[in-house]
């Protein structure tokens, strides 16, 4: 069955490496959960017959939990999953059932709740930070290494300062025709 905490269920969902990835469970905000590889309905963490394709979670994985409250999941590449936290950004490299690991990539800022990001065709990640600014990060397709976030919203900082991330939903979308992104902030 899906991971729960009382009547609460995880509020974040993403697909990665043939798995459903969940996070954002009240009372267990640092934990992540993954279905068995290739079977989105299999959440049995004890099925030893599946080997490395078993369902797995941060609290039962050698990779462990993320060192921050998870606000955002970004499936970047087969070997790279990004966890946007309240104050940090972590990356999971490799499948956690096959020795994957979690590393802190930045403590410059976290990422706002939900899906406040977009990806440009050239491999650049744009996101709305947990501090209320827009950032960019370069992620190498070859090495999977994440560069440090760089704030790019200097010209509109005053307008962004009024955004209350507790009462607003932030989304971003890349537009190929305009060669830029849209930032949507909805109360």
Secondary structure by P-SEA (a helix, b strand, c coil): cccccccccccbbbbcccbbbbccccccccbbbbcccccccccccccccccccccccccccccccccccccccccccccbbbbbcccbbbbbccccccccccccccccbbbcccccccccccbbbbbbccccccbbbbbbcccccccccccccccccccccccccccbbbbbbbbccccbbbbbbcc
